[in-house]
Amino acid sequence: MDVGAAASVKSEYSRQNPEAFGDKIARIDGDKNLSREEKLKKLKESAKDFESIFVNNLLKVMRSTIQKTNLISGGNAENIYQGMLDEEYSKIIVKRSDFGFAKQIYEQYSKTIK
C-alpha cells in the first residue's frame, strides 16, 4: 500500500471535527447489513475514536501553551509532523488509560442500536 492510500485509510476521525460523530452513529444504526453485535462493535470503536479526538485536542491546547524559540524551532515541517505525532499519542493514551468518555458514549448509544 502506498503512502497516500495509507493516509486515507487512517482513522476517519483523524481530520474530522467531533460533530461528525453523531452522523457516524446514525450510519451504524441504519446499516441493515450488520447484526446488532457488529453494530455494537463498530459503536465501541467509534466511541474510542471520539475519545481519541478529545485527547488529541487536549494535547494541542497543552502544546500551544509552550513558547517556541528560534533555537530549535523546526518550522512548518515540525508543525505537520507534531500534529501527526499527537494523533498517535492520543490513540496510545486512549488505549492505555480510561478517561471514561468512550464507556459513557457506548453505554448511552448502545441502548438505541437495534
Residue, then its C-alpha position, 0 to 999 in steps of 0.5 A: m500500500d502506498v503512502g497516500a492510500a495509507a493516509s486515507v485509510k487512517s482513522e476517519y476521525s483523524r481530520q474530522n471535527p467531533e460533530a461528525f460523530g453523531d452522523k457516524i452513529a446514525r450510519i451504524d444504526g441504519d446499516k441493515n447489513l450488520s447484526r446488532e453485535e457488529k453494530l455494537k462493535k463498530l459503536k465501541e470503536s467509534a466511541k474510542d475514536f471520539e475519545s481519541i479526538f478529545v485527547n488529541n485536542l487536549l494535547k494541542v491546547m497543552r502544546s500551544t501553551i509552550q513558547k517556541t524559540n528560534l533555537i530549535s524551532g523546526g518550522n512548518a515541517e515540525n508543525i505537520y509532523q507534531g500534529m501527526l505525532d499527537e494523533e498517535y499519542s492520543k490513540i496510545i493514551v486512549k488505549r492505555s488509560d480510561f478517561g471514561f468518555a468512550k464507556q459513557i458514549y457506548e453505554q448511552y448509544s448502545k441502548t438505541i442500536k437495534 
